[in-house]
Amino acid sequence: MATMLALRAHQGAEALVLDELPVPEPGPLDVVVKVASAGLAPGSCACCGWER
């Protein structure tokens, strides 16, 4: 089974957690997009309470 990495906020967590998850199967009306890289702005973390 193929897996992917996902940066997620768990309930009650004070920080983001990097999880390895199974790749979901696309439905008949879904589009699959390959993401080469992604970023997260520090301001986004601060507004959600995920400061260091």
PDB file of all heavy atoms in Angstrom:
ATOM      1  N   MET A   1       0.842  -1.175   0.000  1.00  0.00           N
ATOM      2  CA  MET A   1       0.000   0.000   0.000  1.00  0.00           C
ATOM      3  C   MET A   1       0.894   1.248   0.000  1.00  0.00           C
ATOM      4  O   MET A   1       1.830   1.353   0.780  1.00  0.00           O
ATOM      5  CB  MET A   1      -0.914  -0.006   1.223  1.00  0.00           C
ATOM      6  CG  MET A   1      -1.723   1.257   1.349  1.00  0.00           C
ATOM      7  SD  MET A   1      -2.783   1.334   2.804  1.00  0.00           S
ATOM      8  CE  MET A   1      -4.062   0.202   2.320  1.00  0.00           C
ATOM      9  N   ALA A   2       0.582   2.188  -0.849  1.00  0.00           N
ATOM     10  CA  ALA A   2       1.345   3.429  -0.934  1.00  0.00           C
ATOM     11  C   ALA A   2       0.993   4.335   0.241  1.00  0.00           C
ATOM     12  O   ALA A   2      -0.146   4.355   0.708  1.00  0.00           O
ATOM     13  CB  ALA A   2       1.037   4.133  -2.240  1.00  0.00           C
ATOM     14  N   THR A   3       1.998   5.070   0.719  1.00  0.00           N
ATOM     15  CA  THR A   3       1.772   5.996   1.828  1.00  0.00           C
ATOM     16  C   THR A   3       2.205   7.397   1.425  1.00  0.00           C
ATOM     17  O   THR A   3       2.905   7.591   0.436  1.00  0.00           O
ATOM     18  CB  THR A   3       2.545   5.561   3.087  1.00  0.00           C
ATOM     19  OG1 THR A   3       3.933   5.542   2.792  1.00  0.00           O
ATOM     20  CG2 THR A   3       2.093   4.200   3.576  1.00  0.00           C
ATOM     21  N   MET A   4       1.752   8.362   2.215  1.00  0.00           N
ATOM     22  CA  MET A   4       2.109   9.761   2.000  1.00  0.00           C
ATOM     23  C   MET A   4       2.362  10.402   3.352  1.00  0.00           C
ATOM     24  O   MET A   4       1.941   9.882   4.390  1.00  0.00           O
ATOM     25  CB  MET A   4       0.992  10.494   1.279  1.00  0.00           C
ATOM     26  CG  MET A   4      -0.286  10.607   2.066  1.00  0.00           C
ATOM     27  SD  MET A   4      -1.551  11.443   1.102  1.00  0.00           S
ATOM     28  CE  MET A   4      -2.752  11.769   2.377  1.00  0.00           C
ATOM     29  N   LEU A   5       3.069  11.525   3.354  1.00  0.00           N
ATOM     30  CA  LEU A   5       3.291  12.277   4.582  1.00  0.00           C
ATOM     31  C   LEU A   5       2.274  13.403   4.655  1.00  0.00           C
ATOM     32  O   LEU A   5       1.962  14.040   3.653  1.00  0.00           O
ATOM     33  CB  LEU A   5       4.708  12.848   4.611  1.00  0.00           C
ATOM     34  CG  LEU A   5       5.826  11.820   4.663  1.00  0.00           C
ATOM     35  CD1 LEU A   5       7.179  12.526   4.593  1.00  0.00           C
ATOM     36  CD2 LEU A   5       5.736  10.972   5.918  1.00  0.00           C
ATOM     37  N   ALA A   6       1.734  13.631   5.850  1.00  0.00           N
ATOM     38  CA  ALA A   6       0.749  14.689   6.058  1.00  0.00           C
ATOM     39  C   ALA A   6       1.091  15.436   7.336  1.00  0.00           C
ATOM     40  O   ALA A   6       1.305  14.817   8.381  1.00  0.00           O
ATOM     41  CB  ALA A   6      -0.653  14.094   6.144  1.00  0.00           C
ATOM     42  N   LEU A   7       1.157  16.749   7.261  1.00  0.00           N
ATOM     43  CA  LEU A   7       1.390  17.589   8.420  1.00  0.00           C
ATOM     44  C   LEU A   7       0.023  17.957   8.978  1.00  0.00           C
ATOM     45  O   LEU A   7      -0.761  18.634   8.319  1.00  0.00           O
ATOM     46  CB  LEU A   7       2.170  18.838   8.009  1.00  0.00           C
ATOM     47  CG  LEU A   7       2.702  19.711   9.131  1.00  0.00           C
ATOM     48  CD1 LEU A   7       3.683  18.929  10.001  1.00  0.00           C
ATOM     49  CD2 LEU A   7       3.367  20.939   8.564  1.00  0.00           C
ATOM     50  N   ARG A   8      -0.275  17.447  10.184  1.00  0.00           N
ATOM     51  CA  ARG A   8      -1.625  17.608  10.725  1.00  0.00           C
ATOM     52  C   ARG A   8      -1.593  18.138  12.151  1.00  0.00           C
ATOM     53  O   ARG A   8      -0.633  17.933  12.875  1.00  0.00           O
ATOM     54  CB  ARG A   8      -2.370  16.268  10.738  1.00  0.00           C
ATOM     55  CG  ARG A   8      -2.402  15.600   9.402  1.00  0.00           C
ATOM     56  CD  ARG A   8      -3.306  14.402   9.329  1.00  0.00           C
ATOM     57  NE  ARG A   8      -3.081  13.415  10.370  1.00  0.00           N
ATOM     58  CZ  ARG A   8      -3.921  12.419  10.612  1.00  0.00           C
ATOM     59  NH1 ARG A   8      -5.011  12.282   9.902  1.00  0.00           N
ATOM     60  NH2 ARG A   8      -3.669  11.548  11.563  1.00  0.00           N
ATOM     61  N   ALA A   9      -2.682  18.803  12.524  1.00  0.00           N
ATOM     62  CA  ALA A   9      -2.874  19.261  13.902  1.00  0.00           C
ATOM     63  C   ALA A   9      -3.838  18.285  14.557  1.00  0.00           C
ATOM     64  O   ALA A   9      -5.001  18.197  14.173  1.00  0.00           O
ATOM     65  CB  ALA A   9      -3.447  20.672  13.921  1.00  0.00           C
ATOM     66  N   HIS A  10      -3.345  17.538  15.533  1.00  0.00           N
ATOM     67  CA  HIS A  10      -4.208  16.610  16.255  1.00  0.00           C
ATOM     68  C   HIS A  10      -4.992  17.374  17.311  1.00  0.00           C
ATOM     69  O   HIS A  10      -4.531  18.392  17.822  1.00  0.00           O
ATOM     70  CB  HIS A  10      -3.364  15.516  16.917  1.00  0.00           C
ATOM     71  CG  HIS A  10      -2.707  14.605  15.934  1.00  0.00           C
ATOM     72  ND1 HIS A  10      -3.287  13.439  15.501  1.00  0.00           N
ATOM     73  CD2 HIS A  10      -1.534  14.694  15.268  1.00  0.00           C
ATOM     74  CE1 HIS A  10      -2.494  12.846  14.639  1.00  0.00           C
ATOM     75  NE2 HIS A  10      -1.417  13.586  14.463  1.00  0.00           N
ATOM     76  N   GLN A  11      -6.157  16.884  17.661  1.00  0.00           N
ATOM     77  CA  GLN A  11      -6.990  17.565  18.650  1.00  0.00           C
ATOM     78  C   GLN A  11      -6.232  17.674  19.972  1.00  0.00           C
ATOM     79  O   GLN A  11      -5.707  16.688  20.471  1.00  0.00           O
ATOM     80  CB  GLN A  11      -8.293  16.811  18.868  1.00  0.00           C
ATOM     81  CG  GLN A  11      -9.208  17.519  19.829  1.00  0.00           C
ATOM     82  CD  GLN A  11     -10.654  17.168  19.612  1.00  0.00           C
ATOM     83  OE1 GLN A  11     -11.000  16.578  18.626  1.00  0.00           O
ATOM     84  NE2 GLN A  11     -11.486  17.545  20.538  1.00  0.00           N
ATOM     85  N   GLY A  12      -6.182  18.868  20.490  1.00  0.00           N
ATOM     86  CA  GLY A  12      -5.499  19.109  21.751  1.00  0.00           C
ATOM     87  C   GLY A  12      -3.993  19.257  21.616  1.00  0.00           C
ATOM     88  O   GLY A  12      -3.314  19.550  22.592  1.00  0.00           O
ATOM     89  N   ALA A  13      -3.462  19.044  20.417  1.00  0.00           N
ATOM     90  CA  ALA A  13      -2.009  19.153  20.222  1.00  0.00           C
ATOM     91  C   ALA A  13      -1.604  20.619  20.166  1.00  0.00           C
ATOM     92  O   ALA A  13      -2.312  21.444  19.599  1.00  0.00           O
ATOM     93  CB  ALA A  13      -1.588  18.441  18.950  1.00  0.00           C
ATOM     94  N   GLU A  14      -0.461  20.915  20.745  1.00  0.00           N
ATOM     95  CA  GLU A  14       0.049  22.280  20.701  1.00  0.00           C
ATOM     96  C   GLU A  14       0.967  22.506  19.513  1.00  0.00           C
ATOM     97  O   GLU A  14       1.445  23.602  19.296  1.00  0.00           O
ATOM     98  CB  GLU A  14       0.785  22.587  22.003  1.00  0.00           C
ATOM     99  CG  GLU A  14      -0.133  22.595  23.205  1.00  0.00           C
ATOM    100  CD  GLU A  14       0.612  22.946  24.481  1.00  0.00           C
ATOM    101  OE1 GLU A  14       1.778  23.358  24.396  1.00  0.00           O
ATOM    102  OE2 GLU A  14       0.009  22.797  25.544  1.00  0.00           O
ATOM    103  N   ALA A  15       1.235  21.465  18.756  1.00  0.00           N
ATOM    104  CA  ALA A  15       2.116  21.569  17.602  1.00  0.00           C
ATOM    105  C   ALA A  15       1.583  20.708  16.465  1.00  0.00           C
ATOM    106  O   ALA A  15       0.721  19.863  16.668  1.00  0.00           O
ATOM    107  CB  ALA A  15       3.527  21.122  17.983  1.00  0.00           C
ATOM    108  N   LEU A  16       2.106  20.945  15.293  1.00  0.00           N
ATOM    109  CA  LEU A  16       1.757  20.116  14.148  1.00  0.00           C
ATOM    110  C   LEU A  16       2.533  18.807  14.228  1.00  0.00           C
ATOM    111  O   LEU A  16       3.645  18.766  14.740  1.00  0.00           O
ATOM    112  CB  LEU A  16       2.096  20.850  12.853  1.00  0.00           C
ATOM    113  CG  LEU A  16       1.335  22.150  12.632  1.00  0.00           C
ATOM    114  CD1 LEU A  16       1.847  22.850  11.390  1.00  0.00           C
ATOM    115  CD2 LEU A  16      -0.153  21.904  12.519  1.00  0.00           C
ATOM    116  N   VAL A  17       1.953  17.737  13.717  1.00  0.00           N
ATOM    117  CA  VAL A  17       2.563  16.415  13.768  1.00  0.00           C
ATOM    118  C   VAL A  17       2.684  15.885  12.342  1.00  0.00           C
ATOM    119  O   VAL A  17       1.728  15.967  11.565  1.00  0.00           O
ATOM    120  CB  VAL A  17       1.703  15.453  14.612  1.00  0.00           C
ATOM    121  CG1 VAL A  17       2.318  14.077  14.654  1.00  0.00           C
ATOM    122  CG2 VAL A  17       1.524  15.999  16.019  1.00  0.00           C
ATOM    123  N   LEU A  18       3.856  15.359  11.992  1.00  0.00           N
ATOM    124  CA  LEU A  18       4.066  14.764  10.677  1.00  0.00           C
ATOM    125  C   LEU A  18       3.663  13.293  10.762  1.00  0.00           C
ATOM    126  O   LEU A  18       4.285  12.507  11.469  1.00  0.00           O
ATOM    127  CB  LEU A  18       5.528  14.899  10.252  1.00  0.00           C
ATOM    128  CG  LEU A  18       5.855  14.462   8.836  1.00  0.00           C
ATOM    129  CD1 LEU A  18       5.093  15.304   7.810  1.00  0.00           C
ATOM    130  CD2 LEU A  18       7.343  14.552   8.590  1.00  0.00           C
ATOM    131  N   ASP A  19       2.598  12.928  10.050  1.00  0.00           N
ATOM    132  CA  ASP A  19       2.067  11.565  10.062  1.00  0.00           C
ATOM    133  C   ASP A  19       2.273  10.899   8.715  1.00  0.00           C
ATOM    134  O   ASP A  19       2.237  11.568   7.675  1.00  0.00           O
ATOM    135  CB  ASP A  19       0.559  11.568  10.354  1.00  0.00           C
ATOM    136  CG  ASP A  19       0.233  11.996  11.768  1.00  0.00           C
ATOM    137  OD1 ASP A  19       1.040  11.716  12.672  1.00  0.00           O
ATOM    138  OD2 ASP A  19      -0.829  12.612  11.961  1.00  0.00           O
ATOM    139  N   GLU A  20       2.481   9.598   8.726  1.00  0.00           N
ATOM    140  CA  GLU A  20       2.529   8.808   7.493  1.00  0.00           C
ATOM    141  C   GLU A  20       1.191   8.100   7.359  1.00  0.00           C
ATOM    142  O   GLU A  20       0.800   7.336   8.242  1.00  0.00           O
ATOM    143  CB  GLU A  20       3.669   7.801   7.532  1.00  0.00           C
ATOM    144  CG  GLU A  20       3.866   7.090   6.208  1.00  0.00           C
ATOM    145  CD  GLU A  20       5.127   6.253   6.171  1.00  0.00           C
ATOM    146  OE1 GLU A  20       5.858   6.206   7.170  1.00  0.00           O
ATOM    147  OE2 GLU A  20       5.370   5.650   5.128  1.00  0.00           O
ATOM    148  N   LEU A  21       0.479   8.381   6.272  1.00  0.00           N
ATOM    149  CA  LEU A  21      -0.878   7.875   6.071  1.00  0.00           C
ATOM    150  C   LEU A  21      -0.978   7.125   4.751  1.00  0.00           C
ATOM    151  O   LEU A  21      -0.221   7.393   3.820  1.00  0.00           O
ATOM    152  CB  LEU A  21      -1.873   9.044   6.040  1.00  0.00           C
ATOM    153  CG  LEU A  21      -1.881   9.969   7.241  1.00  0.00           C
ATOM    154  CD1 LEU A  21      -2.731  11.193   6.950  1.00  0.00           C
ATOM    155  CD2 LEU A  21      -2.410   9.249   8.458  1.00  0.00           C
ATOM    156  N   PRO A  22      -1.962   6.217   4.634  1.00  0.00           N
ATOM    157  CA  PRO A  22      -2.182   5.579   3.340  1.00  0.00           C
ATOM    158  C   PRO A  22      -2.712   6.603   2.330  1.00  0.00           C
ATOM    159  O   PRO A  22      -3.464   7.510   2.690  1.00  0.00           O
ATOM    160  CB  PRO A  22      -3.219   4.505   3.626  1.00  0.00           C
ATOM    161  CG  PRO A  22      -3.787   4.804   4.959  1.00  0.00           C
ATOM    162  CD  PRO A  22      -2.832   5.701   5.677  1.00  0.00           C
ATOM    163  N   VAL A  23      -2.304   6.469   1.096  1.00  0.00           N
ATOM    164  CA  VAL A  23      -2.796   7.362   0.040  1.00  0.00           C
ATOM    165  C   VAL A  23      -4.260   7.006  -0.227  1.00  0.00           C
ATOM    166  O   VAL A  23      -4.578   5.850  -0.483  1.00  0.00           O
ATOM    167  CB  VAL A  23      -1.959   7.200  -1.250  1.00  0.00           C
ATOM    168  CG1 VAL A  23      -2.544   8.032  -2.376  1.00  0.00           C
ATOM    169  CG2 VAL A  23      -0.514   7.578  -0.992  1.00  0.00           C
ATOM    170  N   PRO A  24      -5.165   7.978  -0.139  1.00  0.00           N
ATOM    171  CA  PRO A  24      -6.578   7.679  -0.363  1.00  0.00           C
ATOM    172  C   PRO A  24      -6.863   7.347  -1.827  1.00  0.00           C
ATOM    173  O   PRO A  24      -6.185   7.842  -2.728  1.00  0.00           O
ATOM    174  CB  PRO A  24      -7.295   8.954   0.058  1.00  0.00           C
ATOM    175  CG  PRO A  24      -6.272  10.025  -0.004  1.00  0.00           C
ATOM    176  CD  PRO A  24      -4.939   9.378   0.201  1.00  0.00           C
ATOM    177  N   GLU A  25      -7.838   6.507  -2.047  1.00  0.00           N
ATOM    178  CA  GLU A  25      -8.267   6.167  -3.406  1.00  0.00           C
ATOM    179  C   GLU A  25      -9.167   7.280  -3.936  1.00  0.00           C
ATOM    180  O   GLU A  25     -10.132   7.657  -3.274  1.00  0.00           O
ATOM    181  CB  GLU A  25      -9.059   4.847  -3.403  1.00  0.00           C
ATOM    182  CG  GLU A  25      -8.198   3.627  -3.219  1.00  0.00           C
ATOM    183  CD  GLU A  25      -7.343   3.338  -4.441  1.00  0.00           C
ATOM    184  OE1 GLU A  25      -7.820   3.540  -5.579  1.00  0.00           O
ATOM    185  OE2 GLU A  25      -6.184   2.924  -4.245  1.00  0.00           O
ATOM    186  N   PRO A  26      -8.865   7.839  -5.115  1.00  0.00           N
ATOM    187  CA  PRO A  26      -9.728   8.890  -5.669  1.00  0.00           C
ATOM    188  C   PRO A  26     -11.067   8.315  -6.125  1.00  0.00           C
ATOM    189  O   PRO A  26     -11.147   7.173  -6.585  1.00  0.00           O
ATOM    190  CB  PRO A  26      -8.927   9.430  -6.849  1.00  0.00           C
ATOM    191  CG  PRO A  26      -7.994   8.331  -7.215  1.00  0.00           C
ATOM    192  CD  PRO A  26      -7.725   7.556  -5.957  1.00  0.00           C
ATOM    193  N   GLY A  27     -12.094   9.115  -5.971  1.00  0.00           N
ATOM    194  CA  GLY A  27     -13.425   8.736  -6.432  1.00  0.00           C
ATOM    195  C   GLY A  27     -13.581   9.038  -7.913  1.00  0.00           C
ATOM    196  O   GLY A  27     -12.680   9.605  -8.549  1.00  0.00           O
ATOM    197  N   PRO A  28     -14.723   8.704  -8.488  1.00  0.00           N
ATOM    198  CA  PRO A  28     -14.934   8.890  -9.933  1.00  0.00           C
ATOM    199  C   PRO A  28     -14.935  10.357 -10.375  1.00  0.00           C
ATOM    200  O   PRO A  28     -14.645  10.645 -11.525  1.00  0.00           O
ATOM    201  CB  PRO A  28     -16.292   8.243 -10.187  1.00  0.00           C
ATOM    202  CG  PRO A  28     -16.962   8.189  -8.863  1.00  0.00           C
ATOM    203  CD  PRO A  28     -15.871   8.094  -7.830  1.00  0.00           C
ATOM    204  N   LEU A  29     -15.210  11.287  -9.465  1.00  0.00           N
ATOM    205  CA  LEU A  29     -15.232  12.712  -9.824  1.00  0.00           C
ATOM    206  C   LEU A  29     -14.037  13.468  -9.239  1.00  0.00           C
ATOM    207  O   LEU A  29     -13.988  14.686  -9.286  1.00  0.00           O
ATOM    208  CB  LEU A  29     -16.538  13.354  -9.342  1.00  0.00           C
ATOM    209  CG  LEU A  29     -17.820  12.763  -9.935  1.00  0.00           C
ATOM    210  CD1 LEU A  29     -19.041  13.428  -9.323  1.00  0.00           C
ATOM    211  CD2 LEU A  29     -17.836  12.909 -11.448  1.00  0.00           C
ATOM    212  N   ASP A  30     -13.058  12.755  -8.681  1.00  0.00           N
ATOM    213  CA  ASP A  30     -11.881  13.373  -8.074  1.00  0.00           C
ATOM    214  C   ASP A  30     -10.754  13.528  -9.084  1.00  0.00           C
ATOM    215  O   ASP A  30     -10.697  12.833 -10.090  1.00  0.00           O
ATOM    216  CB  ASP A  30     -11.374  12.531  -6.902  1.00  0.00           C
ATOM    217  CG  ASP A  30     -12.335  12.522  -5.729  1.00  0.00           C
ATOM    218  OD1 ASP A  30     -13.134  13.470  -5.622  1.00  0.00           O
ATOM    219  OD2 ASP A  30     -12.279  11.571  -4.930  1.00  0.00           O
ATOM    220  N   VAL A  31      -9.859  14.454  -8.776  1.00  0.00           N
ATOM    221  CA  VAL A  31      -8.667  14.687  -9.576  1.00  0.00           C
ATOM    222  C   VAL A  31      -7.452  14.440  -8.690  1.00  0.00           C
ATOM    223  O   VAL A  31      -7.408  14.904  -7.552  1.00  0.00           O
ATOM    224  CB  VAL A  31      -8.630  16.139 -10.107  1.00  0.00           C
ATOM    225  CG1 VAL A  31      -7.344  16.426 -10.833  1.00  0.00           C
ATOM    226  CG2 VAL A  31      -9.828  16.416 -10.992  1.00  0.00           C
ATOM    227  N   VAL A  32      -6.462  13.722  -9.175  1.00  0.00           N
ATOM    228  CA  VAL A  32      -5.237  13.460  -8.423  1.00  0.00           C
ATOM    229  C   VAL A  32      -4.191  14.482  -8.838  1.00  0.00           C
ATOM    230  O   VAL A  32      -3.923  14.664 -10.023  1.00  0.00           O
ATOM    231  CB  VAL A  32      -4.720  12.026  -8.682  1.00  0.00           C
ATOM    232  CG1 VAL A  32      -3.419  11.789  -7.948  1.00  0.00           C
ATOM    233  CG2 VAL A  32      -5.764  11.007  -8.263  1.00  0.00           C
ATOM    234  N   VAL A  33      -3.600  15.171  -7.846  1.00  0.00           N
ATOM    235  CA  VAL A  33      -2.583  16.188  -8.098  1.00  0.00           C
ATOM    236  C   VAL A  33      -1.317  15.782  -7.355  1.00  0.00           C
ATOM    237  O   VAL A  33      -1.353  15.526  -6.150  1.00  0.00           O
ATOM    238  CB  VAL A  33      -3.050  17.578  -7.600  1.00  0.00           C
ATOM    239  CG1 VAL A  33      -1.971  18.622  -7.796  1.00  0.00           C
ATOM    240  CG2 VAL A  33      -4.342  17.980  -8.294  1.00  0.00           C
ATOM    241  N   LYS A  34      -0.203  15.715  -8.067  1.00  0.00           N
ATOM    242  CA  LYS A  34       1.072  15.392  -7.434  1.00  0.00           C
ATOM    243  C   LYS A  34       1.705  16.682  -6.926  1.00  0.00           C
ATOM    244  O   LYS A  34       1.911  17.622  -7.684  1.00  0.00           O
ATOM    245  CB  LYS A  34       2.012  14.708  -8.429  1.00  0.00           C
ATOM    246  CG  LYS A  34       3.326  14.297  -7.813  1.00  0.00           C
ATOM    247  CD  LYS A  34       4.198  13.567  -8.807  1.00  0.00           C
ATOM    248  CE  LYS A  34       5.502  13.141  -8.164  1.00  0.00           C
ATOM    249  NZ  LYS A  34       6.329  12.359  -9.095  1.00  0.00           N
ATOM    250  N   VAL A  35       2.005  16.725  -5.630  1.00  0.00           N
ATOM    251  CA  VAL A  35       2.594  17.906  -5.014  1.00  0.00           C
ATOM    252  C   VAL A  35       4.090  17.664  -4.842  1.00  0.00           C
ATOM    253  O   VAL A  35       4.494  16.711  -4.181  1.00  0.00           O
ATOM    254  CB  VAL A  35       1.928  18.200  -3.649  1.00  0.00           C
ATOM    255  CG1 VAL A  35       2.589  19.390  -2.978  1.00  0.00           C
ATOM    256  CG2 VAL A  35       0.432  18.429  -3.831  1.00  0.00           C
ATOM    257  N   ALA A  36       4.896  18.518  -5.440  1.00  0.00           N
ATOM    258  CA  ALA A  36       6.349  18.377  -5.349  1.00  0.00           C
ATOM    259  C   ALA A  36       6.886  19.001  -4.066  1.00  0.00           C
ATOM    260  O   ALA A  36       7.832  18.504  -3.479  1.00  0.00           O
ATOM    261  CB  ALA A  36       7.014  19.007  -6.564  1.00  0.00           C
ATOM    262  N   SER A  37       6.290  20.109  -3.641  1.00  0.00           N
ATOM    263  CA  SER A  37       6.716  20.751  -2.401  1.00  0.00           C
ATOM    264  C   SER A  37       5.584  21.633  -1.889  1.00  0.00           C
ATOM    265  O   SER A  37       4.673  21.979  -2.629  1.00  0.00           O
ATOM    266  CB  SER A  37       7.984  21.577  -2.614  1.00  0.00           C
ATOM    267  OG  SER A  37       7.725  22.630  -3.512  1.00  0.00           O
ATOM    268  N   ALA A  38       5.667  21.967  -0.617  1.00  0.00           N
ATOM    269  CA  ALA A  38       4.655  22.822   0.006  1.00  0.00           C
ATOM    270  C   ALA A  38       5.319  23.617   1.117  1.00  0.00           C
ATOM    271  O   ALA A  38       6.390  23.250   1.598  1.00  0.00           O
ATOM    272  CB  ALA A  38       3.514  21.979   0.554  1.00  0.00           C
ATOM    273  N   GLY A  39       4.689  24.691   1.531  1.00  0.00           N
ATOM    274  CA  GLY A  39       5.247  25.513   2.598  1.00  0.00           C
ATOM    275  C   GLY A  39       4.163  25.940   3.563  1.00  0.00           C
ATOM    276  O   GLY A  39       2.972  25.842   3.278  1.00  0.00           O
ATOM    277  N   LEU A  40       4.600  26.399   4.714  1.00  0.00           N
ATOM    278  CA  LEU A  40       3.685  26.888   5.739  1.00  0.00           C
ATOM    279  C   LEU A  40       4.274  28.174   6.297  1.00  0.00           C
ATOM    280  O   LEU A  40       5.406  28.180   6.802  1.00  0.00           O
ATOM    281  CB  LEU A  40       3.534  25.839   6.850  1.00  0.00           C
ATOM    282  CG  LEU A  40       2.554  26.140   7.955  1.00  0.00           C
ATOM    283  CD1 LEU A  40       1.136  26.256   7.396  1.00  0.00           C
ATOM    284  CD2 LEU A  40       2.599  25.059   9.012  1.00  0.00           C
ATOM    285  N   ALA A  41       3.530  29.252   6.195  1.00  0.00           N
ATOM    286  CA  ALA A  41       4.012  30.556   6.663  1.00  0.00           C
ATOM    287  C   ALA A  41       3.983  30.617   8.184  1.00  0.00           C
ATOM    288  O   ALA A  41       3.048  30.114   8.806  1.00  0.00           O
ATOM    289  CB  ALA A  41       3.152  31.667   6.085  1.00  0.00           C
ATOM    290  N   PRO A  42       4.997  31.226   8.793  1.00  0.00           N
ATOM    291  CA  PRO A  42       5.029  31.343  10.258  1.00  0.00           C
ATOM    292  C   PRO A  42       3.785  32.035  10.826  1.00  0.00           C
ATOM    293  O   PRO A  42       3.316  31.684  11.889  1.00  0.00           O
ATOM    294  CB  PRO A  42       6.283  32.163  10.536  1.00  0.00           C
ATOM    295  CG  PRO A  42       7.152  31.942   9.343  1.00  0.00           C
ATOM    296  CD  PRO A  42       6.215  31.763   8.183  1.00  0.00           C
ATOM    297  N   GLY A  43       3.254  32.988  10.101  1.00  0.00           N
ATOM    298  CA  GLY A  43       2.054  33.684  10.564  1.00  0.00           C
ATOM    299  C   GLY A  43       0.854  32.758  10.670  1.00  0.00           C
ATOM    300  O   GLY A  43      -0.005  32.932  11.539  1.00  0.00           O
ATOM    301  N   SER A  44       0.786  31.771   9.794  1.00  0.00           N
ATOM    302  CA  SER A  44      -0.303  30.789   9.858  1.00  0.00           C
ATOM    303  C   SER A  44      -0.224  29.972  11.134  1.00  0.00           C
ATOM    304  O   SER A  44      -1.234  29.652  11.740  1.00  0.00           O
ATOM    305  CB  SER A  44      -0.262  29.856   8.650  1.00  0.00           C
ATOM    306  OG  SER A  44      -0.408  30.575   7.452  1.00  0.00           O
ATOM    307  N   CYS A  45       0.976  29.635  11.531  1.00  0.00           N
ATOM    308  CA  CYS A  45       1.166  28.869  12.775  1.00  0.00           C
ATOM    309  C   CYS A  45       0.785  29.717  13.982  1.00  0.00           C
ATOM    310  O   CYS A  45       0.139  29.240  14.906  1.00  0.00           O
ATOM    311  CB  CYS A  45       2.605  28.419  12.901  1.00  0.00           C
ATOM    312  SG  CYS A  45       3.092  27.221  11.653  1.00  0.00           S
ATOM    313  N   ALA A  46       1.186  30.990  13.967  1.00  0.00           N
ATOM    314  CA  ALA A  46       0.929  31.876  15.098  1.00  0.00           C
ATOM    315  C   ALA A  46      -0.564  32.108  15.295  1.00  0.00           C
ATOM    316  O   ALA A  46      -1.054  32.094  16.425  1.00  0.00           O
ATOM    317  CB  ALA A  46       1.659  33.203  14.908  1.00  0.00           C
ATOM    318  N   CYS A  47      -1.300  32.270  14.221  1.00  0.00           N
ATOM    319  CA  CYS A  47      -2.735  32.559  14.364  1.00  0.00           C
ATOM    320  C   CYS A  47      -3.512  31.337  14.847  1.00  0.00           C
ATOM    321  O   CYS A  47      -4.605  31.465  15.378  1.00  0.00           O
ATOM    322  CB  CYS A  47      -3.320  33.093  13.059  1.00  0.00           C
ATOM    323  SG  CYS A  47      -3.576  31.848  11.791  1.00  0.00           S
ATOM    324  N   CYS A  48      -2.938  30.164  14.696  1.00  0.00           N
ATOM    325  CA  CYS A  48      -3.610  28.929  15.132  1.00  0.00           C
ATOM    326  C   CYS A  48      -3.106  28.464  16.498  1.00  0.00           C
ATOM    327  O   CYS A  48      -3.491  27.408  16.979  1.00  0.00           O
ATOM    328  CB  CYS A  48      -3.403  27.825  14.101  1.00  0.00           C
ATOM    329  SG  CYS A  48      -4.161  28.181  12.521  1.00  0.00           S
ATOM    330  N   GLY A  49      -2.188  29.220  17.102  1.00  0.00           N
ATOM    331  CA  GLY A  49      -1.671  28.847  18.405  1.00  0.00           C
ATOM    332  C   GLY A  49      -0.583  27.788  18.363  1.00  0.00           C
ATOM    333  O   GLY A  49      -0.327  27.118  19.352  1.00  0.00           O
ATOM    334  N   TRP A  50       0.070  27.624  17.210  1.00  0.00           N
ATOM    335  CA  TRP A  50       1.119  26.602  17.072  1.00  0.00           C
ATOM    336  C   TRP A  50       2.518  27.214  17.154  1.00  0.00           C
ATOM    337  O   TRP A  50       3.439  26.785  16.518  1.00  0.00           O
ATOM    338  CB  TRP A  50       0.988  25.858  15.747  1.00  0.00           C
ATOM    339  CG  TRP A  50      -0.301  25.149  15.574  1.00  0.00           C
ATOM    340  CD1 TRP A  50      -1.016  24.519  16.537  1.00  0.00           C
ATOM    341  CD2 TRP A  50      -1.040  24.968  14.369  1.00  0.00           C
ATOM    342  NE1 TRP A  50      -2.144  23.976  16.020  1.00  0.00           N
ATOM    343  CE2 TRP A  50      -2.192  24.228  14.680  1.00  0.00           C
ATOM    344  CE3 TRP A  50      -0.828  25.363  13.065  1.00  0.00           C
ATOM    345  CZ2 TRP A  50      -3.131  23.876  13.735  1.00  0.00           C
ATOM    346  CZ3 TRP A  50      -1.766  25.010  12.114  1.00  0.00           C
ATOM    347  CH2 TRP A  50      -2.890  24.275  12.445  1.00  0.00           C
ATOM    348  N   GLU A  51       2.636  28.227  17.975  1.00  0.00           N
ATOM    349  CA  GLU A  51       3.931  28.882  18.124  1.00  0.00           C
ATOM    350  C   GLU A  51       4.891  27.953  18.870  1.00  0.00           C
ATOM    351  O   GLU A  51       4.469  27.070  19.602  1.00  0.00           O
ATOM    352  CB  GLU A  51       3.777  30.182  18.888  1.00  0.00           C
ATOM    353  CG  GLU A  51       2.865  31.174  18.166  1.00  0.00           C
ATOM    354  CD  GLU A  51       2.434  32.312  19.053  1.00  0.00           C
ATOM    355  OE1 GLU A  51       2.576  32.206  20.275  1.00  0.00           O
ATOM    356  OE2 GLU A  51       1.928  33.293  18.511  1.00  0.00           O
ATOM    357  N   ARG A  52       6.170  28.180  18.681  1.00  0.00           N
ATOM    358  CA  ARG A  52       7.172  27.356  19.381  1.00  0.00           C
ATOM    359  C   ARG A  52       7.188  27.651  20.846  1.00  0.00           C
ATOM    360  O   ARG A  52       6.927  28.650  21.336  1.00  0.00           O
ATOM    361  CB  ARG A  52       8.563  27.615  18.830  1.00  0.00           C
ATOM    362  CG  ARG A  52       8.725  27.103  17.448  1.00  0.00           C
ATOM    363  CD  ARG A  52      10.162  27.235  17.094  1.00  0.00           C
ATOM    364  NE  ARG A  52      10.266  27.495  15.676  1.00  0.00           N
ATOM    365  CZ  ARG A  52      11.398  27.472  15.037  1.00  0.00           C
ATOM    366  NH1 ARG A  52      12.500  27.219  15.654  1.00  0.00           N
ATOM    367  NH2 ARG A  52      11.433  27.708  13.759  1.00  0.00           N
TER     368      ARG A  52
END
